[in-house]
Amino acid sequence: MAKTVEYEGYTIESVPHHLVEDETWRLCIFISVEDDHGVRTREFSAEGLYATEQEADIHGTTFGQRLIDGKVAGQSVMDMKTEDRRALPRLRVQFRTTFSSSTTQEGTGLMLDLSRGGCRIESPVIMEPGMSLELRIYAPDIEWPIMIDAASVQWVNGQTFGLAFSRMTDSEHQRLGQVVSELMEG
């Protein structure tokens, strides 16, 4: 009697195991998430035995929700959602970028992916999460770089960092949208 529940973008499927030797049930769940790369599923179980299948089922669903909420010590589903957990799809690119901030005079980098709401850049310039940058994107086939007035550093991993675009003019937003649309078509 598998029971399926949608929760926070994940699917929890409860499949209790019947332990014949002592007529008890152990909770067992499968948590799945779907993105552009397909469906990823992982099995989880917890200690504790239940008298009925229904009891194990209910506890399994609750256990799955707590796991997704990050409330189960030592177990997590965070790594199941890749960078595609964002609302806007990121497209693989290799665009030259320049950026500046109040503390960094000027830096250059290679943009590795782009969406209407942010990007990922590789650069030797040291970044810190929370920094605000002005960004210029040199996409091919456009006359002048796209200007992002403000983009905040979301995360840093070695020489790679992620930016969320927070301020740009309407005309630059339209130009960015055009570049992204063309990438999606191509």
N, C-alpha and C positions, 0 to 999 in steps of 0.2 A: 504494500500500500504506500507507494511513493507519493509524497505531497510536495508541491512546488509553490514557492512564494517569491515574488519580486520584491527587492529591497535595495534602495540606494543605488540603482543601476546594476545590481547583481541579481542572479537567480540562485535561490537556495532550494536544493532538492533534498528532502529528508528520506533516507532509506534505512530504517532501523534494522539491525542484525539480530536474528533470533538465536539465542544460545540454548540449544536443545538440552544439554546436560542438566541445567538447573531451571529451565523454563523461564528465563529472564530475557530482557531485550537491552541491547547497547545502542546508543544513538550513533548514527553515521550520517554525514551530510556531504553533498557535493555542491560546491559554490562555483558558479560559472559567470563569466563576463564576456561580452561580445564587443569587438571593435573592428577596425578596418582589416586587421590581420586574421580575423576569424574568431572562433569561440575558444576561450581557455577555461578549463575545468580543473578543480583540485578537490581532493577528498580530505575531509577532516573528521576526527572522532574525538570523543572525550571519555574519561573514566566515569564510572557510575553505571549502575544497572537499574532497569525499570521493570515493573511488574507486567505492564501491557505495552503493546506496540504503539497504541495511541499516546501513551505517556512519553515514550521515547521519541515519538514524532514531534510532539509539542515542544519538548526540551531541545530537540535537534534544531528546530526552526529558531527558537530563542537563542540558542548557542550560536547559530549562524549570524543572527543579527548583531549579537554582542561582538563576534569576531570581526564583522564588517565595520562596526563602530570603533574598533581598536581597543576593546575592553577585555580581551583574553590574553593574558600574559604569555609571551613566547610564541604566539601564533598571529599571523597577519595575512591579509589579502591585498595589501597596498601594492605589492610588486606585480600583481596580476593585471592591473591596469597600467598600460604603457603610457607613453606621452600622449596617446590618443584619448586620455581622460578629459581633455579640454573640449570646450564647446565648438571650437573652430578647427577644422583639419589643418595640420601642418604639412606643407609641401617641401620636398627635398630640393634644395637649390645650392648654388655656389656663387654667391654675389659678393663683390667687394663692398665693404662698409667702412665708414669712418664715424667716430663718435667723440663726444667731448662732455665733460662735466665740470662742475665748479672746482673739483680737486684734480682731475686729470686734464692736462692741457689738450691733448689730442691723441687718439689711438686709431689703429686700423685693425680690421679683422675680416674673417671669411664667414659669411652667413651660411649656415648649414641647412636651416629650414625656416619657413616663413608661413604665417597665416595673416588674416586681417587684424588679429589681435596681439600678435607677438612674434618672436623669432628666437633662434638659437645661434650664437656666434662663437667662433673659436678665435682667440686672440692672446698674444703674450702679455697683454696689459692686465695687471692684477685688479680684479673686481671684488666687490663685497655685496652681499644681498642687501637690498634696500637703496642702493645708489640710484640716482636719477641721471639719465644720460640724454643728450641730444644726439640723434642718429641720422645719418645719411645713407641711403641704400642705392647702390649703383647697379640697377637691374639692366640687363641687355635690352636693346631696342627702345630705350627711352632717352630723350634728349638731355635731361638733367636729373640729378639724384632726387629720390623721394625724401622729403624732410619730415622726420618725426620730432616734434618739439620736445616731448618728454616720454621716456621709456624707463621703467624701473626694473632693476635687476632682481629676478625672482629667486634664482639659485645659481650656485657656482660649483663646478666640478672640474678641478684642474684648470686648464686653459679654456674651458668651455663654459658659457653662461647663458641663461635664459632671460629674455626680456619680455615684459608686458607693456604694450603701447598704451600710454595714458593720455597723451595730448597731441593732436595734429590738426591742421586746418581742414576744412571740408574738402577743398580742392586736392590736398595731398591724400586725404582719405579715399577720394574717388580714384586717384592715380594708383594707389596701393591696391584697391579693389580690382582695377583693370589688370594689373600685373598678376594678381592671384587668380583671377578668372582665366586669363590666358594660360597660366601654368596648369590649371585644372583641365582645360580642354586639350592641352598638348600632352 
